[in-house]
Amino acid sequence: MTLDRYDGAILETLQTDGRLSNRELAERVGLSAAPCWRRVKRLEDEGYIQNYVAMLDPKKVGIQVLAFAEISLDNHHADTLAAFIEAVEQCPEILECHSVTGQCDYLLKIAARDMEAYEHFLSGRLLQVKGIRSVNTLFSLKQPKQTLTLPILTQPPQ
C-alpha cells in the first residue's frame, strides 16, 4: 500500500509525539477526528505503527556507556546463527542487532551502567556465546544526533 499525504502526516506527527489524543492529532494533520482514528487504526493493523514507547534519558536511568560491538562468527551454519540470535534476544543490554556487510558479521548497540558493567557483560555473557570468533568494541563519546524518527515517503493523492 502507498501512503498518501494524510497517512504520512499522521506517521510523522506520531513519531514526534506519540501521546497526542486523536483530536489533537486530527487537528495537526488536517482531518476530522473519525477519519483520523480510522487511518491510525489501519496504520496499526497493517504494521506501519508497531508500538508506542517513551524515550528515556540514558544518564537519568544510570546508563553511562553506549558501545557498538562488531561481532565476527566462526561460521554461518544455521545452528551457529540460531544460537547467536537467541543469545542476543536474551540480553537486555543489547539495544539493537544488525547483520552487516564488511569486516564483521553483526553490529550490536549495547548500553551499560559503566565500563566495569560493560566488561562484565562482554566477558561474562557475550564472549560465552558459542560461535563468536571475535568482538571489537567502539565506544560512543558523544551523540550529536539521536533520533528514532524515520523519513516518511508518501505519494500525492490522485
TINUMAR-928260 format. One record per atom (N, C-alpha, C): residue number from 1; atom name; x, y, z; residue in one letter. Coordinates in nm, 4 decimals, padded with zeros to 6 digits, always signed. Layout:
residues N
NODE    k   a        xx        yy        zz  r
NODE  NUM  CA         X         Y         Z  a
...
//
This chain:
residues 158
NODE    k   a        xx        yy        zz  r
NODE    1   N  +00.0830  -00.1179  +00.0000  m
NODE    1  CA  +00.0000  +00.0000  +00.0000  m
NODE    1   C  +00.0875  +00.1244  +00.0000  m
NODE    2   N  +00.0510  +00.2255  -00.0786  t
NODE    2  CA  +00.1231  +00.3517  -00.0742  t
NODE    2   C  +00.0564  +00.4441  +00.0265  t
NODE    3   N  +00.1358  +00.5260  +00.0859  l
NODE    3  CA  +00.0859  +00.6205  +00.1845  l
NODE    3   C  +00.0524  +00.7524  +00.1163  l
NODE    4   N  -00.0624  +00.8089  +00.1497  d
NODE    4  CA  -00.0936  +00.9417  +00.0971  d
NODE    4   C  -00.0440  +01.0465  +00.1962  d
NODE    5   N  -00.0688  +01.1718  +00.1657  r
NODE    5  CA  -00.0128  +01.2789  +00.2495  r
NODE    5   C  -00.0699  +01.2778  +00.3905  r
NODE    6   N  -00.1961  +01.2344  +00.4075  y
NODE    6  CA  -00.2538  +01.2277  +00.5422  y
NODE    6   C  -00.1890  +01.1165  +00.6244  y
NODE    7   N  -00.1704  +01.0002  +00.5618  d
NODE    7  CA  -00.1010  +00.8909  +00.6315  d
NODE    7   C  +00.0390  +00.9355  +00.6719  d
NODE    8   N  +00.1094  +00.9989  +00.5779  g
NODE    8  CA  +00.2444  +01.0471  +00.6069  g
NODE    8   C  +00.2454  +01.1475  +00.7199  g
NODE    9   N  +00.1498  +01.2397  +00.7180  a
NODE    9  CA  +00.1423  +01.3409  +00.8241  a
NODE    9   C  +00.1127  +01.2755  +00.9588  a
NODE   10   N  +00.0265  +01.1767  +00.9594  i
NODE   10  CA  -00.0036  +01.1054  +01.0839  i
NODE   10   C  +00.1220  +01.0372  +01.1370  i
NODE   11   N  +00.1937  +00.9660  +01.0508  l
NODE   11  CA  +00.3147  +00.8956  +01.0943  l
NODE   11   C  +00.4222  +00.9920  +01.1421  l
NODE   12   N  +00.4438  +01.0997  +01.0683  e
NODE   12  CA  +00.5434  +01.1989  +01.1109  e
NODE   12   C  +00.5067  +01.2593  +01.2462  e
NODE   13   N  +00.3817  +01.2933  +01.2639  t
NODE   13  CA  +00.3373  +01.3570  +01.3875  t
NODE   13   C  +00.3476  +01.2614  +01.5053  t
NODE   14   N  +00.3034  +01.1376  +01.4875  l
NODE   14  CA  +00.3103  +01.0415  +01.5973  l
NODE   14   C  +00.4537  +01.0053  +01.6345  l
NODE   15   N  +00.5459  +01.0127  +01.5382  q
NODE   15  CA  +00.6864  +00.9853  +01.5704  q
NODE   15   C  +00.7439  +01.0898  +01.6641  q
NODE   16   N  +00.6953  +01.2117  +01.6554  t
NODE   16  CA  +00.7487  +01.3167  +01.7422  t
NODE   16   C  +00.6695  +01.3306  +01.8715  t
NODE   17   N  +00.5425  +01.2869  +01.8713  d
NODE   17  CA  +00.4616  +01.2927  +01.9926  d
NODE   17   C  +00.3559  +01.1834  +01.9884  d
NODE   18   N  +00.3901  +01.0675  +02.0379  g
NODE   18  CA  +00.3002  +00.9527  +02.0361  g
NODE   18   C  +00.1907  +00.9586  +02.1406  g
NODE   19   N  +00.1908  +01.0618  +02.2256  r
NODE   19  CA  +00.0905  +01.0723  +02.3313  r
NODE   19   C  -00.0253  +01.1645  +02.2942  r
NODE   20   N  -00.0265  +01.2131  +02.1705  l
NODE   20  CA  -00.1347  +01.3016  +02.1290  l
NODE   20   C  -00.2689  +01.2292  +02.1359  l
NODE   21   N  -00.3712  +01.3036  +02.1755  s
NODE   21  CA  -00.5064  +01.2474  +02.1668  s
NODE   21   C  -00.5447  +01.2429  +02.0195  s
NODE   22   N  -00.6444  +01.1645  +01.9870  n
NODE   22  CA  -00.6901  +01.1575  +01.8482  n
NODE   22   C  -00.7357  +01.2953  +01.8002  n
NODE   23   N  -00.8015  +01.3699  +01.8865  r
NODE   23  CA  -00.8486  +01.5035  +01.8497  r
NODE   23   C  -00.7303  +01.5947  +01.8154  r
NODE   24   N  -00.6269  +01.5933  +01.8995  e
NODE   24  CA  -00.5089  +01.6765  +01.8730  e
NODE   24   C  -00.4386  +01.6335  +01.7449  e
NODE   25   N  -00.4273  +01.5033  +01.7252  l
NODE   25  CA  -00.3636  +01.4515  +01.6045  l
NODE   25   C  -00.4421  +01.4941  +01.4812  l
NODE   26   N  -00.5727  +01.4785  +01.4862  a
NODE   26  CA  -00.6580  +01.5163  +01.3728  a
NODE   26   C  -00.6405  +01.6642  +01.3379  a
NODE   27   N  -00.6346  +01.7485  +01.4392  e
NODE   27  CA  -00.6148  +01.8919  +01.4153  e
NODE   27   C  -00.4809  +01.9185  +01.3478  e
NODE   28   N  -00.3780  +01.8527  +01.3932  r
NODE   28  CA  -00.2439  +01.8767  +01.3381  r
NODE   28   C  -00.2301  +01.8304  +01.1930  r
NODE   29   N  -00.3015  +01.7232  +01.1566  v
NODE   29  CA  -00.2863  +01.6703  +01.0201  v
NODE   29   C  -00.3960  +01.7175  +00.9254  v
NODE   30   N  -00.4929  +01.7919  +00.9771  g
NODE   30  CA  -00.5958  +01.8477  +00.8909  g
NODE   30   C  -00.7094  +01.7533  +00.8568  g
NODE   31   N  -00.7447  +01.6677  +00.9497  l
NODE   31  CA  -00.8583  +01.5766  +00.9317  l
NODE   31   C  -00.9561  +01.5957  +01.0464  l
NODE   32   N  -01.0769  +01.5449  +01.0291  s
NODE   32  CA  -01.1677  +01.5393  +01.1429  s
NODE   32   C  -01.1335  +01.4147  +01.2241  s
NODE   33   N  -01.1876  +01.4051  +01.3449  a
NODE   33  CA  -01.1477  +01.3005  +01.4389  a
NODE   33   C  -01.1756  +01.1592  +01.3879  a
NODE   34   N  -01.2946  +01.1347  +01.3341  a
NODE   34  CA  -01.3299  +00.9971  +01.2939  a
NODE   34   C  -01.2406  +00.9443  +01.1817  a
NODE   35   N  -01.2210  +01.0181  +01.0711  p
NODE   35  CA  -01.1308  +00.9664  +00.9668  p
NODE   35   C  -00.9866  +00.9506  +01.0163  p
NODE   36   N  -00.9450  +01.0392  +01.1048  c
NODE   36  CA  -00.8089  +01.0289  +01.1594  c
NODE   36   C  -00.7964  +00.8999  +01.2401  c
NODE   37   N  -00.8937  +00.8718  +01.3252  w
NODE   37  CA  -00.8895  +00.7497  +01.4060  w
NODE   37   C  -00.8862  +00.6269  +01.3168  w
NODE   38   N  -00.9697  +00.6247  +01.2099  r
NODE   38  CA  -00.9721  +00.5101  +01.1185  r
NODE   38   C  -00.8365  +00.4912  +01.0513  r
NODE   39   N  -00.7735  +00.6005  +01.0125  r
NODE   39  CA  -00.6415  +00.5906  +00.9487  r
NODE   39   C  -00.5372  +00.5367  +01.0471  r
NODE   40   N  -00.5373  +00.5874  +01.1684  v
NODE   40  CA  -00.4417  +00.5398  +01.2688  v
NODE   40   C  -00.4638  +00.3913  +01.2944  v
NODE   41   N  -00.5883  +00.3504  +01.3086  k
NODE   41  CA  -00.6200  +00.2090  +01.3312  k
NODE   41   C  -00.5696  +00.1241  +01.2154  k
NODE   42   N  -00.5914  +00.1692  +01.0903  r
NODE   42  CA  -00.5436  +00.0962  +00.9721  r
NODE   42   C  -00.3909  +00.0890  +00.9715  r
NODE   43   N  -00.3247  +00.2008  +01.0031  l
NODE   43  CA  -00.1784  +00.2023  +01.0061  l
NODE   43   C  -00.1248  +00.1071  +01.1134  l
NODE   44   N  -00.1948  +00.0963  +01.2251  e
NODE   44  CA  -00.1564  -00.0008  +01.3282  e
NODE   44   C  -00.1808  -00.1438  +01.2793  e
NODE   45   N  -00.2989  -00.1690  +01.2255  d
NODE   45  CA  -00.3343  -00.3041  +01.1797  d
NODE   45   C  -00.2417  -00.3537  +01.0694  d
NODE   46   N  -00.1977  -00.2623  +00.9817  e
NODE   46  CA  -00.1105  -00.3013  +00.8704  e
NODE   46   C  +00.0364  -00.3025  +00.9085  e
NODE   47   N  +00.0685  -00.2721  +01.0339  g
NODE   47  CA  +00.2049  -00.2829  +01.0819  g
NODE   47   C  +00.2935  -00.1617  +01.0592  g
NODE   48   N  +00.2399  -00.0529  +01.0057  y
NODE   48  CA  +00.3203  +00.0687  +00.9928  y
NODE   48   C  +00.3563  +00.1214  +01.1306  y
NODE   49   N  +00.2611  +00.1217  +01.2197  i
NODE   49  CA  +00.2851  +00.1603  +01.3591  i
NODE   49   C  +00.2968  +00.0308  +01.4376  i
NODE   50   N  +00.4162  +00.0067  +01.4911  q
NODE   50  CA  +00.4403  -00.1191  +01.5611  q
NODE   50   C  +00.4209  -00.1076  +01.7111  q
NODE   51   N  +00.4451  +00.0117  +01.7667  n
NODE   51  CA  +00.4403  +00.0265  +01.9114  n
NODE   51   C  +00.4434  +00.1741  +01.9462  n
NODE   52   N  +00.4071  +00.2057  +02.0674  y
NODE   52  CA  +00.4209  +00.3400  +02.1228  y
NODE   52   C  +00.5113  +00.3260  +02.2449  y
NODE   53   N  +00.6177  +00.4055  +02.2509  v
NODE   53  CA  +00.7133  +00.3927  +02.3609  v
NODE   53   C  +00.7523  +00.5297  +02.4149  v
NODE   54   N  +00.8098  +00.5300  +02.5336  a
NODE   54  CA  +00.8665  +00.6508  +02.5920  a
NODE   54   C  +01.0174  +00.6457  +02.5734  a
NODE   55   N  +01.0752  +00.7532  +02.5222  m
NODE   55  CA  +01.2215  +00.7608  +02.5106  m
NODE   55   C  +01.2757  +00.8133  +02.6433  m
NODE   56   N  +01.3696  +00.7410  +02.7000  l
NODE   56  CA  +01.4264  +00.7762  +02.8294  l
NODE   56   C  +01.5621  +00.8419  +02.8122  l
NODE   57   N  +01.5996  +00.9232  +02.9090  d
NODE   57  CA  +01.7333  +00.9818  +02.9134  d
NODE   57   C  +01.8255  +00.8757  +02.9743  d
NODE   58   N  +01.9203  +00.8222  +02.8965  p
NODE   58  CA  +02.0060  +00.7144  +02.9490  p
NODE   58   C  +02.0769  +00.7509  +03.0794  p
NODE   59   N  +02.1292  +00.8712  +03.0891  k
NODE   59  CA  +02.2039  +00.9099  +03.2087  k
NODE   59   C  +02.1140  +00.9142  +03.3328  k
NODE   60   N  +01.9895  +00.9560  +03.3156  k
NODE   60  CA  +01.8971  +00.9631  +03.4294  k
NODE   60   C  +01.8615  +00.8245  +03.4822  k
NODE   61   N  +01.8697  +00.7220  +03.3968  v
NODE   61  CA  +01.8414  +00.5851  +03.4426  v
NODE   61   C  +01.9705  +00.5057  +03.4662  v
NODE   62   N  +02.0842  +00.5757  +03.4742  g
NODE   62  CA  +02.2097  +00.5124  +03.5134  g
NODE   62   C  +02.2920  +00.4514  +03.4027  g
NODE   63   N  +02.2607  +00.4812  +03.2773  i
NODE   63  CA  +02.3390  +00.4277  +03.1652  i
NODE   63   C  +02.4457  +00.5311  +03.1280  i
NODE   64   N  +02.5713  +00.4971  +03.1522  q
NODE   64  CA  +02.6819  +00.5876  +03.1235  q
NODE   64   C  +02.7620  +00.5476  +02.9996  q
NODE   65   N  +02.7463  +00.4221  +02.9555  v
NODE   65  CA  +02.8261  +00.3706  +02.8443  v
NODE   65   C  +02.7338  +00.3227  +02.7317  v
NODE   66   N  +02.7621  +00.3722  +02.6121  l
NODE   66  CA  +02.6965  +00.3241  +02.4915  l
NODE   66   C  +02.8072  +00.2721  +02.4010  l
NODE   67   N  +02.7975  +00.1455  +02.3647  a
NODE   67  CA  +02.9030  +00.0816  +02.2866  a
NODE   67   C  +02.8441  +00.0167  +02.1618  a
NODE   68   N  +02.9287  +00.0048  +02.0615  f
NODE   68  CA  +02.8952  -00.0668  +01.9388  f
NODE   68   C  +02.9952  -00.1813  +01.9269  f
NODE   69   N  +02.9445  -00.3027  +01.9280  a
NODE   69  CA  +03.0318  -00.4199  +01.9230  a
NODE   69   C  +03.0221  -00.4839  +01.7853  a
NODE   70   N  +03.1364  -00.4948  +01.7188  e
NODE   70  CA  +03.1457  -00.5635  +01.5906  e
NODE   70   C  +03.1701  -00.7110  +01.6202  e
NODE   71   N  +03.0789  -00.7951  +01.5773  i
NODE   71  CA  +03.0850  -00.9381  +01.6071  i
NODE   71   C  +03.1210  -01.0160  +01.4811  i
NODE   72   N  +03.2228  -01.1004  +01.4924  s
NODE   72  CA  +03.2567  -01.1944  +01.3858  s
NODE   72   C  +03.2300  -01.3345  +01.4372  s
NODE   73   N  +03.1609  -01.4126  +01.3563  l
NODE   73  CA  +03.1283  -01.5500  +01.3942  l
NODE   73   C  +03.2285  -01.6475  +01.3332  l
NODE   74   N  +03.2398  -01.7646  +01.3945  d
NODE   74  CA  +03.3278  -01.8702  +01.3429  d
NODE   74   C  +03.2821  -01.9179  +01.2065  d
NODE   75   N  +03.1497  -01.9272  +01.1898  n
NODE   75  CA  +03.0924  -01.9779  +01.0658  n
NODE   75   C  +02.9505  -01.9252  +01.0532  n
NODE   76   N  +02.8855  -01.9578  +00.9439  h
NODE   76  CA  +02.7483  -01.9125  +00.9212  h
NODE   76   C  +02.6510  -02.0301  +00.9133  h
NODE   77   N  +02.6815  -02.1372  +00.9829  h
NODE   77  CA  +02.5921  -02.2521  +00.9876  h
NODE   77   C  +02.4648  -02.2135  +01.0621  h
NODE   78   N  +02.3557  -02.2778  +01.0277  a
NODE   78  CA  +02.2256  -02.2452  +01.0860  a
NODE   78   C  +02.2260  -02.2538  +01.2382  a
NODE   79   N  +02.2923  -02.3559  +01.2945  d
NODE   79  CA  +02.2922  -02.3702  +01.4405  d
NODE   79   C  +02.3736  -02.2595  +01.5074  d
NODE   80   N  +02.4817  -02.2165  +01.4446  t
NODE   80  CA  +02.5623  -02.1070  +01.4990  t
NODE   80   C  +02.4820  -01.9772  +01.4982  t
NODE   81   N  +02.4173  -01.9487  +01.3856  l
NODE   81  CA  +02.3363  -01.8270  +01.3749  l
NODE   81   C  +02.2207  -01.8291  +01.4733  l
NODE   82   N  +02.1531  -01.9422  +01.4866  a
NODE   82  CA  +02.0403  -01.9529  +01.5791  a
NODE   82   C  +02.0840  -01.9311  +01.7230  a
NODE   83   N  +02.1978  -01.9899  +01.7621  a
NODE   83  CA  +02.2482  -01.9732  +01.8989  a
NODE   83   C  +02.2841  -01.8269  +01.9251  a
NODE   84   N  +02.3455  -01.7625  +01.8265  f
NODE   84  CA  +02.3823  -01.6222  +01.8416  f
NODE   84   C  +02.2579  -01.5344  +01.8569  f
NODE   85   N  +02.1602  -01.5503  +01.7689  i
NODE   85  CA  +02.0387  -01.4689  +01.7738  i
NODE   85   C  +01.9623  -01.4928  +01.9037  i
NODE   86   N  +01.9556  -01.6164  +01.9471  e
NODE   86  CA  +01.8883  -01.6461  +02.0741  e
NODE   86   C  +01.9576  -01.5755  +02.1902  e
NODE   87   N  +02.0903  -01.5771  +02.1922  a
NODE   87  CA  +02.1651  -01.5096  +02.2981  a
NODE   87   C  +02.1409  -01.3588  +02.2935  a
NODE   88   N  +02.1397  -01.3025  +02.1746  v
NODE   88  CA  +02.1149  -01.1581  +02.1587  v
NODE   88   C  +01.9782  -01.1223  +02.2156  v
NODE   89   N  +01.8773  -01.2024  +02.1839  e
NODE   89  CA  +01.7412  -01.1739  +02.2298  e
NODE   89   C  +01.7281  -01.1835  +02.3810  e
NODE   90   N  +01.8167  -01.2587  +02.4467  q
NODE   90  CA  +01.8112  -01.2769  +02.5916  q
NODE   90   C  +01.8845  -01.1679  +02.6693  q
NODE   91   N  +01.9532  -01.0770  +02.6001  c
NODE   91  CA  +02.0356  -00.9757  +02.6676  c
NODE   91   C  +01.9699  -00.8382  +02.6601  c
NODE   92   N  +01.9152  -00.7880  +02.7707  p
NODE   92  CA  +01.8535  -00.6561  +02.7677  p
NODE   92   C  +01.9536  -00.5436  +02.7417  p
NODE   93   N  +02.0811  -00.5695  +02.7649  e
NODE   93  CA  +02.1843  -00.4681  +02.7382  e
NODE   93   C  +02.1973  -00.4397  +02.5887  e
NODE   94   N  +02.1625  -00.5374  +02.5059  i
NODE   94  CA  +02.1731  -00.5213  +02.3602  i
NODE   94   C  +02.0475  -00.4509  +02.3111  i
NODE   95   N  +02.0657  -00.3280  +02.2660  l
NODE   95  CA  +01.9537  -00.2463  +02.2203  l
NODE   95   C  +01.9191  -00.2736  +02.0752  l
NODE   96   N  +02.0203  -00.3022  +01.9943  e
NODE   96  CA  +02.0000  -00.3282  +01.8519  e
NODE   96   C  +02.0991  -00.4332  +01.8056  e
NODE   97   N  +02.0576  -00.5097  +01.7048  c
NODE   97  CA  +02.1444  -00.6091  +01.6427  c
NODE   97   C  +02.1238  -00.5986  +01.4927  c
NODE   98   N  +02.2321  -00.5744  +01.4200  h
NODE   98  CA  +02.2263  -00.5596  +01.2745  h
NODE   98   C  +02.3192  -00.6605  +01.2085  h
NODE   99   N  +02.2671  -00.7343  +01.1131  s
NODE   99  CA  +02.3514  -00.8162  +01.0270  s
NODE   99   C  +02.4090  -00.7202  +00.9231  s
NODE  100   N  +02.5425  -00.7180  +00.9091  v
NODE  100  CA  +02.6064  -00.6166  +00.8254  v
NODE  100   C  +02.7037  -00.6790  +00.7255  v
NODE  101   N  +02.7421  -00.5965  +00.6291  t
NODE  101  CA  +02.8472  -00.6351  +00.5357  t
NODE  101   C  +02.9776  -00.5728  +00.5843  t
NODE  102   N  +03.0884  -00.6209  +00.5338  g
NODE  102  CA  +03.2165  -00.5617  +00.5688  g
NODE  102   C  +03.3021  -00.6537  +00.6520  g
NODE  103   N  +03.3750  -00.5964  +00.7462  q
NODE  103  CA  +03.4756  -00.6688  +00.8240  q
NODE  103   C  +03.4181  -00.7580  +00.9333  q
NODE  104   N  +03.2908  -00.7399  +00.9675  c
NODE  104  CA  +03.2305  -00.8226  +01.0711  c
NODE  104   C  +03.0955  -00.8741  +01.0220  c
NODE  105   N  +03.0350  -00.9609  +01.1013  d
NODE  105  CA  +02.9069  -01.0208  +01.0636  d
NODE  105   C  +02.7875  -00.9460  +01.1228  d
NODE  106   N  +02.8016  -00.8981  +01.2457  y
NODE  106  CA  +02.6932  -00.8290  +01.3159  y
NODE  106   C  +02.7475  -00.7056  +01.3862  y
NODE  107   N  +02.6597  -00.6075  +01.4005  l
NODE  107  CA  +02.6909  -00.4881  +01.4779  l
NODE  107   C  +02.5856  -00.4764  +01.5867  l
NODE  108   N  +02.6303  -00.4730  +01.7119  l
NODE  108  CA  +02.5405  -00.4625  +01.8258  l
NODE  108   C  +02.5527  -00.3247  +01.8892  l
NODE  109   N  +02.4415  -00.2679  +01.9284  k
NODE  109  CA  +02.4395  -00.1446  +02.0074  k
NODE  109   C  +02.4078  -00.1873  +02.1504  k
NODE  110   N  +02.4982  -00.1533  +02.2430  i
NODE  110  CA  +02.4909  -00.2049  +02.3794  i
NODE  110   C  +02.4936  -00.0892  +02.4792  i
NODE  111   N  +02.4060  -00.0961  +02.5783  a
NODE  111  CA  +02.4018  +00.0027  +02.6861  a
NODE  111   C  +02.4508  -00.0631  +02.8142  a
NODE  112   N  +02.5323  +00.0109  +02.8911  a
NODE  112  CA  +02.5833  -00.0414  +03.0179  a
NODE  112   C  +02.5920  +00.0704  +03.1204  a
NODE  113   N  +02.5841  +00.0317  +03.2456  r
NODE  113  CA  +02.5916  +00.1281  +03.3557  r
NODE  113   C  +02.7245  +00.2038  +03.3532  r
NODE  114   N  +02.8336  +00.1313  +03.3333  d
NODE  114  CA  +02.9668  +00.1916  +03.3313  d
NODE  114   C  +03.0616  +00.0940  +03.2621  d
NODE  115   N  +03.1898  +00.1284  +03.2557  m
NODE  115  CA  +03.2862  +00.0423  +03.1861  m
NODE  115   C  +03.3005  -00.0938  +03.2544  m
NODE  116   N  +03.2949  -00.0946  +03.3869  e
NODE  116  CA  +03.3050  -00.2221  +03.4586  e
NODE  116   C  +03.1870  -00.3129  +03.4229  e
NODE  117   N  +03.0674  -00.2563  +03.4148  a
NODE  117  CA  +02.9494  -00.3352  +03.3777  a
NODE  117   C  +02.9609  -00.3838  +03.2336  a
NODE  118   N  +03.0163  -00.2995  +03.1456  y
NODE  118  CA  +03.0338  -00.3437  +03.0068  y
NODE  118   C  +03.1328  -00.4601  +03.0004  y
NODE  119   N  +03.2430  -00.4486  +03.0716  e
NODE  119  CA  +03.3438  -00.5559  +03.0716  e
NODE  119   C  +03.2841  -00.6844  +03.1269  e
NODE  120   N  +03.2032  -00.6728  +03.2308  h
NODE  120  CA  +03.1376  -00.7900  +03.2894  h
NODE  120   C  +03.0413  -00.8531  +03.1880  h
NODE  121   N  +02.9642  -00.7698  +03.1181  f
NODE  121  CA  +02.8728  -00.8195  +03.0146  f
NODE  121   C  +02.9513  -00.8871  +02.9028  f
NODE  122   N  +03.0574  -00.8224  +02.8570  l
NODE  122  CA  +03.1371  -00.8762  +02.7467  l
NODE  122   C  +03.1985  -01.0110  +02.7823  l
NODE  123   N  +03.2699  -01.0164  +02.8939  s
NODE  123  CA  +03.3397  -01.1415  +02.9278  s
NODE  123   C  +03.2462  -01.2467  +02.9860  s
NODE  124   N  +03.1471  -01.2037  +03.0622  g
NODE  124  CA  +03.0599  -01.2995  +03.1297  g
NODE  124   C  +02.9433  -01.3495  +03.0476  g
NODE  125   N  +02.9024  -01.2746  +02.9459  r
NODE  125  CA  +02.7862  -01.3170  +02.8682  r
NODE  125   C  +02.8174  -01.3281  +02.7192  r
NODE  126   N  +02.8605  -01.2171  +02.6596  l
NODE  126  CA  +02.8740  -01.2155  +02.5140  l
NODE  126   C  +02.9804  -01.3135  +02.4650  l
NODE  127   N  +03.0972  -01.3100  +02.5245  l
NODE  127  CA  +03.2047  -01.3985  +02.4791  l
NODE  127   C  +03.1809  -01.5451  +02.5160  l
NODE  128   N  +03.0768  -01.5718  +02.5933  q
NODE  128  CA  +03.0412  -01.7101  +02.6275  q
NODE  128   C  +02.9515  -01.7744  +02.5221  q
NODE  129   N  +02.9034  -01.6935  +02.4277  v
NODE  129  CA  +02.8131  -01.7449  +02.3247  v
NODE  129   C  +02.8914  -01.8294  +02.2255  v
NODE  130   N  +02.8422  -01.9515  +02.2045  k
NODE  130  CA  +02.9065  -02.0440  +02.1115  k
NODE  130   C  +02.9056  -01.9839  +01.9704  k
NODE  131   N  +03.0212  -01.9868  +01.9055  g
NODE  131  CA  +03.0304  -01.9438  +01.7670  g
NODE  131   C  +03.0848  -01.8040  +01.7460  g
NODE  132   N  +03.1022  -01.7264  +01.8538  i
NODE  132  CA  +03.1602  -01.5929  +01.8364  i
NODE  132   C  +03.3121  -01.6073  +01.8282  i
NODE  133   N  +03.3682  -01.5614  +01.7161  r
NODE  133  CA  +03.5134  -01.5671  +01.6971  r
NODE  133   C  +03.5810  -01.4455  +01.7596  r
NODE  134   N  +03.5233  -01.3257  +01.7360  s
NODE  134  CA  +03.5867  -01.2058  +01.7902  s
NODE  134   C  +03.4841  -01.0949  +01.8100  s
NODE  135   N  +03.5200  -01.0041  +01.9003  v
NODE  135  CA  +03.4390  -00.8855  +01.9286  v
NODE  135   C  +03.5323  -00.7656  +01.9296  v
NODE  136   N  +03.4972  -00.6647  +01.8542  n
NODE  136  CA  +03.5711  -00.5381  +01.8541  n
NODE  136   C  +03.4722  -00.4302  +01.8979  n
NODE  137   N  +03.5073  -00.3573  +02.0041  t
NODE  137  CA  +03.4148  -00.2596  +02.0603  t
NODE  137   C  +03.4554  -00.1177  +02.0262  t
NODE  138   N  +03.3559  -00.0399  +01.9859  l
NODE  138  CA  +03.3699  +00.1044  +01.9653  l
NODE  138   C  +03.2821  +00.1722  +02.0701  l
NODE  139   N  +03.3361  +00.2715  +02.1403  f
NODE  139  CA  +03.2595  +00.3410  +02.2441  f
NODE  139   C  +03.2147  +00.4768  +02.1930  f
NODE  140   N  +03.0904  +00.5097  +02.2179  s
NODE  140  CA  +03.0356  +00.6395  +02.1805  s
NODE  140   C  +03.0845  +00.7434  +02.2811  s
NODE  141   N  +03.1458  +00.8503  +02.2307  l
NODE  141  CA  +03.1927  +00.9579  +02.3170  l
NODE  141   C  +03.0878  +01.0681  +02.3312  l
NODE  142   N  +03.0196  +01.0978  +02.2203  k
NODE  142  CA  +02.9121  +01.1969  +02.2174  k
NODE  142   C  +02.8058  +01.1485  +02.1211  k
NODE  143   N  +02.6869  +01.2033  +02.1350  q
NODE  143  CA  +02.5781  +01.1704  +02.0430  q
NODE  143   C  +02.5211  +01.3015  +01.9893  q
NODE  144   N  +02.5859  +01.3617  +01.8893  p
NODE  144  CA  +02.5366  +01.4890  +01.8372  p
NODE  144   C  +02.3989  +01.4782  +01.7715  p
NODE  145   N  +02.3610  +01.3594  +01.7301  k
NODE  145  CA  +02.2256  +01.3369  +01.6788  k
NODE  145   C  +02.1801  +01.1991  +01.7223  k
NODE  146   N  +02.0589  +01.1956  +01.7749  q
NODE  146  CA  +01.9979  +01.0683  +01.8108  q
NODE  146   C  +01.8487  +01.0824  +01.7862  q
NODE  147   N  +01.7957  +00.9975  +01.7009  t
NODE  147  CA  +01.6532  +01.0026  +01.6708  t
NODE  147   C  +01.6029  +00.8639  +01.6358  t
NODE  148   N  +01.4757  +00.8446  +01.6566  l
NODE  148  CA  +01.4084  +00.7238  +01.6096  l
NODE  148   C  +01.3114  +00.7588  +01.4979  l
NODE  149   N  +01.3082  +00.8867  +01.4605  t
NODE  149  CA  +01.2153  +00.9351  +01.3596  t
NODE  149   C  +01.2624  +00.8957  +01.2202  t
NODE  150   N  +01.1793  +00.8199  +01.1504  l
NODE  150  CA  +01.2110  +00.7771  +01.0140  l
NODE  150   C  +01.1562  +00.8778  +00.9134  l
NODE  151   N  +01.2260  +00.8987  +00.8011  p
NODE  151  CA  +01.1675  +00.9821  +00.6954  p
NODE  151   C  +01.0484  +00.9085  +00.6348  p
NODE  152   N  +00.9414  +00.9800  +00.6100  i
NODE  152  CA  +00.8192  +00.9205  +00.5554  i
NODE  152   C  +00.8084  +00.9557  +00.4092  i
NODE  153   N  +00.8004  +00.8530  +00.3241  l
NODE  153  CA  +00.7881  +00.8721  +00.1795  l
NODE  153   C  +00.6423  +00.8493  +00.1422  l
NODE  154   N  +00.5810  +00.9505  +00.0859  t
NODE  154  CA  +00.4386  +00.9396  +00.0526  t
NODE  154   C  +00.4173  +00.9676  -00.0951  t
NODE  155   N  +00.3052  +00.9238  -00.1446  q
NODE  155  CA  +00.2614  +00.9524  -00.2805  q
NODE  155   C  +00.1535  +01.0599  -00.2713  q
NODE  156   N  +00.1565  +01.1581  -00.3602  p
NODE  156  CA  +00.0494  +01.2572  -00.3562  p
NODE  156   C  -00.0849  +01.1933  -00.3917  p
NODE  157   N  -00.1938  +01.2419  -00.3276  p
NODE  157  CA  -00.3256  +01.1848  -00.3591  p
NODE  157   C  -00.3615  +01.2052  -00.5052  p
NODE  158   N  -00.4324  +01.1095  -00.5637  q
NODE  158  CA  -00.4683  +01.1168  -00.7059  q
NODE  158   C  -00.6086  +01.1653  -00.7270  q
//
